[in-house]
Amino acid sequence: MDRDTLGDIAESAPLAPLAGDGVDDRSSSAPGKKMITAPAQLVAQGKHRFYALVLPSRLLAETCMVEPRVENPIEGFQRLLDEKRAKSIAKYIDAGFGTVPGAVVLSAQSRAHMHYDRATGALTFRQDPRAFLIIDGQHRIFGFKLAKGAVDVPVVIYNKLKRSEECRLFMDINTKQRPVPNELLLDIRRLSEVETQADALLHDVFDLFHNREDSALKGLLSPAERRKGTISRVTFNAALRSIKGAFVDARAEEVYAVLNAYLRACRHGLGLHNADEQIAHPALFKALTLLFTNVAERVADRHGGKYTVANFEDVLIPFFKRLKKSDLPRAGMSHVQLHEHYGKALSAGFLIKQWLFS
């Protein structure tokens, strides 16, 4: 759903006229203007009345605007809209997928001269670049403008709204409807078979940590939503992407085996402060994940690359013993700050130990 502030974005530049199935062009008395007629259904919801119909995407691009005060429609769009997002919609349409089922919500302006014939179910309006104010669907309509192809689009049109009513409707649409959580979208991406190779690896590693009985994160992961006291799939992926260079060409099982040994050692270390389950704190989990490569290098030096829990503990337990309770996450502390502090503490301990035994 679009979340641009109402009144922030300029109107769409006119395109070449296009009439789709069920849409009839009729000349009007206004020079250079046409009257469009399309079948529509009058819908009542509470005190509101609106019209539900289907219009060609190019016709929407010709007749819709979002800010009537902006005089330069093209530059207004490019400056204030997320053009990258609109281009992705255009690319999606032109690639042949062509399904944009969500209804665009419009408010008819006086220039539309809109009329509904209850007897025939015909809605008539003037083809004018300022005919409709976009309440919801700004990026879709800009995408329609950029696309080479065209699609039929479900449309909801309100009529005779005051500006205050348009603003309230915009706020209702954008605050009372919840977007799909990012965690759920990651699952849907797998089901729709559009995962990248890197995304697939992260997905598989997360699932191993979620399902394996020997997992250091057993019971602390939340696959499809954000829940307090758990690590979401989005947080997990962001943490592992920060160390992706450590697992080039590795399989999910290999990544799991090494990271699980490391995280089990981390939990043992946190347990010294009665804080082992704090590993699910997003800032702490990300900080410890960032610390992984430094610790793994020391394990490789001391133990010939044998990444066992005991070998990770050989490096980590002295480090955790030096930490104070105040070194654990506090309100407002970022994972970057934690990692910098932990990195210095780890390096100091390592150098002291090297000096004592040299």
C-alpha positions as CSV (number, residue, x, y, z in Angstrom):
1,M,0.0,0.0,0.0
2,D,1.3,3.5,-0.9
3,R,2.2,5.7,2.1
4,D,3.0,9.0,0.4
5,T,1.6,12.0,2.3
6,L,-1.5,13.2,0.5
7,G,-0.7,16.4,-1.4
8,D,3.0,15.6,-1.7
9,I,3.0,14.3,-5.3
10,A,2.3,15.9,-8.7
11,E,-0.2,14.8,-11.2
12,S,0.5,12.3,-13.9
13,A,1.4,13.6,-17.4
14,P,-1.2,12.7,-20.0
15,L,-0.6,9.7,-22.3
16,A,-2.1,8.8,-25.6
17,P,-5.8,8.0,-25.3
18,L,-6.7,4.4,-24.8
19,A,-10.2,2.9,-24.4
20,G,-10.4,-0.6,-22.9
21,D,-13.1,-3.3,-23.0
22,G,-16.4,-1.9,-21.6
23,V,-15.2,1.7,-21.9
24,D,-16.9,4.0,-24.4
25,D,-15.4,7.3,-25.6
26,R,-17.9,10.0,-26.3
27,S,-17.1,13.4,-27.5
28,S,-18.1,16.3,-25.3
29,S,-18.7,20.0,-25.9
30,A,-15.3,20.9,-24.4
31,P,-12.6,21.2,-27.1
32,G,-10.1,18.3,-27.0
33,K,-12.0,16.5,-24.2
34,K,-13.8,13.2,-24.4
35,M,-16.5,11.7,-22.2
36,I,-15.7,8.2,-21.0
37,T,-18.5,5.8,-20.2
38,A,-17.9,2.5,-18.3
39,P,-20.2,0.1,-16.5
40,A,-20.0,0.5,-12.7
41,Q,-21.6,-0.7,-9.5
42,L,-22.8,1.7,-6.8
43,V,-21.7,0.4,-3.4
44,A,-22.8,1.6,0.0
45,Q,-20.6,1.1,3.1
46,G,-21.9,2.9,6.2
47,K,-22.4,6.5,5.3
48,H,-20.1,6.3,2.3
49,R,-21.1,5.6,-1.3
50,F,-18.7,4.8,-4.0
51,Y,-18.5,3.3,-7.5
52,A,-16.6,0.1,-8.3
53,L,-15.5,-0.5,-11.9
54,V,-12.6,-1.5,-14.1
55,L,-10.6,1.0,-16.2
56,P,-7.6,0.6,-18.6
57,S,-4.3,1.5,-16.8
58,R,-3.4,4.1,-19.4
59,L,-6.7,5.9,-19.0
60,L,-5.9,6.1,-15.2
61,A,-2.5,7.6,-16.0
62,E,-4.2,10.2,-18.2
63,T,-6.9,11.3,-15.7
64,C,-5.4,11.0,-12.2
65,M,-3.4,13.4,-10.1
66,V,-2.3,13.6,-6.5
67,E,-1.5,17.3,-5.9
68,P,-3.6,19.8,-7.9
69,R,-1.4,22.8,-6.7
70,V,1.8,21.5,-8.4
71,E,2.1,23.0,-11.9
72,N,4.8,20.8,-13.4
73,P,3.4,17.2,-13.4
74,I,6.4,15.4,-14.8
75,E,9.0,16.9,-12.6
76,G,6.7,16.7,-9.7
77,F,6.4,13.0,-10.1
78,Q,10.1,12.5,-10.5
79,R,11.0,14.6,-7.5
80,L,8.5,13.4,-5.0
81,L,7.6,9.8,-6.0
82,D,9.8,6.8,-5.5
83,E,10.5,6.3,-9.2
84,K,12.4,3.1,-8.6
85,R,9.3,1.6,-7.1
86,A,7.1,2.8,-9.9
87,K,9.6,1.4,-12.5
88,S,9.5,-2.0,-10.8
89,I,5.7,-2.0,-11.2
90,A,6.1,-1.0,-14.9
91,K,8.7,-3.8,-15.4
92,Y,6.4,-6.3,-13.7
93,I,3.5,-5.4,-16.1
94,D,5.7,-5.4,-19.2
95,A,7.3,-8.8,-18.2
96,G,3.9,-10.4,-18.9
97,F,2.9,-11.1,-15.3
98,G,0.3,-8.4,-15.6
99,T,-1.7,-9.0,-12.5
100,V,-2.3,-5.9,-10.2
101,P,-5.5,-6.9,-8.4
102,G,-5.6,-4.3,-5.7
103,A,-8.1,-1.5,-6.3
104,V,-6.9,2.0,-6.9
105,V,-8.9,4.5,-4.8
106,L,-9.9,7.8,-6.4
107,S,-11.9,10.9,-5.5
108,A,-13.7,12.5,-8.5
109,Q,-13.0,16.3,-8.8
110,S,-15.4,18.8,-10.2
111,R,-13.5,18.8,-13.6
112,A,-14.6,15.1,-14.0
113,H,-18.2,16.1,-14.5
114,M,-19.0,12.6,-13.3
115,H,-22.5,11.2,-13.6
116,Y,-24.0,7.9,-12.8
117,D,-27.1,6.5,-14.5
118,R,-28.8,4.1,-12.0
119,A,-31.0,2.7,-14.7
120,T,-28.2,1.5,-17.0
121,G,-25.4,1.3,-14.4
122,A,-23.2,3.5,-16.6
123,L,-20.7,5.9,-15.1
124,T,-19.7,8.8,-17.3
125,F,-16.8,11.2,-16.7
126,R,-14.7,13.7,-18.7
127,Q,-11.2,12.6,-19.8
128,D,-9.3,15.4,-18.1
129,P,-5.8,15.1,-16.5
130,R,-7.2,16.5,-13.2
131,A,-10.4,14.5,-13.2
132,F,-9.5,12.3,-10.2
133,L,-7.4,12.8,-7.0
134,I,-5.5,9.6,-6.0
135,I,-6.3,8.5,-2.5
136,D,-4.5,5.2,-2.7
137,G,-2.4,3.8,-5.6
138,Q,0.0,6.6,-6.5
139,H,2.9,4.3,-7.4
140,R,0.7,1.9,-9.3
141,I,-0.6,4.7,-11.5
142,F,2.8,6.1,-12.1
143,G,4.0,2.6,-12.9
144,F,1.1,2.4,-15.4
145,K,2.3,5.6,-17.0
146,L,5.9,4.2,-17.4
147,A,4.8,0.7,-18.7
148,K,4.8,0.0,-22.4
149,G,1.9,-2.4,-22.0
150,A,-1.5,-1.9,-20.4
151,V,-3.8,-3.8,-18.0
152,D,-7.3,-3.5,-16.8
153,V,-7.4,-2.2,-13.2
154,P,-10.0,-2.4,-10.5
155,V,-11.0,1.1,-9.4
156,V,-13.0,2.6,-6.6
157,I,-14.2,6.2,-7.1
158,Y,-15.7,8.4,-4.4
159,N,-17.7,11.5,-5.5
160,K,-18.4,14.9,-4.1
161,L,-15.9,14.5,-1.1
162,K,-14.6,17.6,0.7
163,R,-10.8,18.0,0.9
164,S,-11.1,17.2,4.7
165,E,-13.0,14.0,3.8
166,E,-10.4,13.0,1.2
167,C,-7.7,13.5,3.9
168,R,-9.6,11.4,6.4
169,L,-10.2,8.6,3.9
170,F,-6.4,8.7,3.0
171,M,-5.5,8.3,6.7
172,D,-8.1,5.5,7.3
173,I,-6.7,3.5,4.4
174,N,-3.1,4.0,5.4
175,T,-3.5,3.5,9.1
176,K,-6.2,0.9,9.6
177,Q,-4.9,-1.6,7.2
178,R,-1.8,-3.5,8.2
179,P,0.9,-4.4,5.6
180,V,2.1,-8.0,5.3
181,P,5.0,-8.6,7.7
182,N,8.4,-8.9,6.1
183,E,8.9,-12.2,7.9
184,L,5.8,-13.6,6.1
185,L,7.0,-12.2,2.8
186,L,10.2,-14.1,3.1
187,D,8.2,-17.3,3.4
188,I,5.9,-16.3,0.5
189,R,9.0,-15.6,-1.7
190,R,10.1,-19.2,-1.2
191,L,6.7,-20.5,-2.1
192,S,6.6,-18.3,-5.2
193,E,10.0,-19.7,-6.3
194,V,11.6,-16.2,-6.7
195,E,14.4,-16.6,-4.0
196,T,17.9,-15.8,-4.9
197,Q,20.6,-18.4,-4.1
198,A,21.8,-16.2,-1.2
199,D,18.2,-15.9,0.2
200,A,17.7,-19.6,-0.2
201,L,20.8,-20.4,1.9
202,L,19.7,-18.0,4.7
203,H,16.3,-19.5,4.6
204,D,17.6,-23.1,5.0
205,V,20.1,-22.1,7.7
206,F,17.3,-20.4,9.7
207,D,15.1,-23.5,9.3
208,L,17.9,-25.7,10.6
209,F,18.3,-23.5,13.7
210,H,14.5,-23.5,14.2
211,N,14.0,-27.3,13.8
212,R,17.1,-29.1,15.1
213,E,17.0,-30.3,18.7
214,D,20.7,-29.5,19.2
215,S,20.2,-25.9,18.0
216,A,21.7,-23.1,20.2
217,L,18.6,-21.1,19.2
218,K,15.9,-23.7,19.8
219,G,12.8,-22.0,21.0
220,L,14.2,-18.6,20.4
221,L,13.3,-18.1,16.7
222,S,10.1,-16.8,15.2
223,P,9.8,-17.7,11.5
224,A,6.7,-15.7,10.4
225,E,6.3,-12.7,12.7
226,R,8.2,-10.5,15.1
227,R,7.7,-11.5,18.8
228,K,9.4,-10.1,21.8
229,G,12.1,-12.4,23.2
230,T,12.7,-14.1,19.9
231,I,14.8,-13.6,16.8
232,S,12.7,-13.1,13.6
233,R,13.7,-14.3,10.2
234,V,14.4,-10.7,9.1
235,T,16.8,-10.1,12.1
236,F,18.5,-13.5,11.5
237,N,19.1,-12.8,7.8
238,A,20.4,-9.3,8.5
239,A,22.9,-10.6,11.0
240,L,24.2,-13.4,8.8
241,R,24.5,-11.1,5.8
242,S,27.0,-9.1,7.8
243,I,29.4,-12.2,7.7
244,K,28.4,-13.6,4.4
245,G,32.1,-13.6,3.3
246,A,32.9,-16.3,5.8
247,F,30.6,-18.8,4.1
248,V,31.4,-18.6,0.4
249,D,30.1,-21.7,-1.4
250,A,29.2,-23.4,1.9
251,R,26.1,-25.5,2.2
252,A,23.4,-24.8,4.7
253,E,24.4,-27.8,6.8
254,E,28.0,-26.6,7.0
255,V,27.0,-23.1,8.0
256,Y,24.7,-24.5,10.6
257,A,27.4,-26.8,12.1
258,V,30.0,-24.0,12.6
259,L,27.6,-21.3,13.6
260,N,25.7,-23.5,16.0
261,A,28.9,-24.5,17.8
262,Y,29.8,-20.8,18.1
263,L,26.4,-19.7,19.4
264,R,26.3,-22.6,21.9
265,A,29.7,-21.3,23.2
266,C,28.2,-17.8,23.3
267,R,25.2,-19.0,25.3
268,H,27.6,-20.7,27.8
269,G,29.5,-17.4,28.1
270,L,26.3,-15.4,28.6
271,G,25.2,-18.0,31.2
272,L,28.1,-16.7,33.4
273,H,26.0,-13.6,33.8
274,N,22.7,-15.5,34.0
275,A,21.8,-14.0,30.6
276,D,22.0,-16.9,28.2
277,E,18.5,-16.2,26.7
278,Q,19.5,-12.6,26.1
279,I,21.1,-14.0,22.9
280,A,17.7,-13.4,21.4
281,H,18.0,-9.6,21.9
282,P,18.4,-8.3,18.3
283,A,21.3,-6.0,19.1
284,L,23.2,-8.6,21.1
285,F,22.6,-11.3,18.5
286,K,23.8,-9.1,15.6
287,A,26.8,-8.0,17.7
288,L,27.8,-11.5,18.5
289,T,27.3,-12.6,14.9
290,L,29.6,-9.8,13.7
291,L,32.2,-11.0,16.2
292,F,32.1,-14.5,14.8
293,T,34.8,-14.0,12.1
294,N,37.3,-12.7,14.7
295,V,36.7,-15.6,17.0
296,A,36.8,-18.1,14.2
297,E,40.2,-16.8,13.1
298,R,41.5,-17.4,16.7
299,V,40.0,-20.9,16.7
300,A,41.7,-21.6,13.4
301,D,45.1,-20.4,14.7
302,R,44.9,-22.4,18.0
303,H,43.0,-25.5,16.9
304,G,43.7,-26.0,13.2
305,G,40.3,-25.0,12.1
306,K,38.4,-27.5,14.2
307,Y,35.2,-25.5,15.0
308,T,33.8,-27.3,18.0
309,V,31.9,-25.9,21.0
310,A,34.9,-26.6,23.2
311,N,37.3,-24.8,20.9
312,F,35.1,-21.8,20.6
313,E,34.8,-21.7,24.4
314,D,38.5,-21.7,24.6
315,V,38.5,-18.2,23.0
316,L,35.1,-17.0,24.3
317,I,34.9,-17.9,27.9
318,P,37.8,-15.7,29.0
319,F,36.3,-12.9,27.0
320,F,32.9,-13.3,28.6
321,K,34.5,-13.5,32.1
322,R,36.0,-10.1,31.5
323,L,32.6,-8.6,30.6
324,K,30.4,-6.9,33.2
325,K,26.7,-7.0,33.4
326,S,26.6,-3.5,32.1
327,D,28.3,-4.7,28.9
328,L,25.1,-6.5,27.9
329,P,22.5,-4.6,25.8
330,R,20.9,-1.5,27.3
331,A,18.1,0.6,26.0
332,G,19.3,2.7,23.0
333,M,22.5,0.7,22.5
334,S,23.0,-0.4,18.9
335,H,24.6,-3.6,17.7
336,V,27.4,-1.6,16.1
337,Q,28.3,-0.1,19.5
338,L,28.2,-3.5,21.2
339,H,30.4,-5.0,18.5
340,E,33.0,-2.3,18.7
341,H,33.2,-2.8,22.5
342,Y,33.3,-6.6,22.3
343,G,35.9,-6.4,19.5
344,K,38.2,-4.3,21.6
345,A,37.7,-6.6,24.7
346,L,38.4,-9.7,22.6
347,S,41.5,-8.3,21.0
348,A,42.9,-7.1,24.3
349,G,42.5,-10.5,25.9
350,F,44.0,-12.2,22.9
351,L,47.1,-10.0,22.9
352,I,47.7,-10.4,26.6
353,K,47.5,-14.1,26.4
354,Q,49.9,-14.2,23.4
355,W,52.4,-12.0,25.3
356,L,52.2,-14.2,28.5
357,F,53.0,-17.4,26.6
358,S,55.5,-16.0,24.0
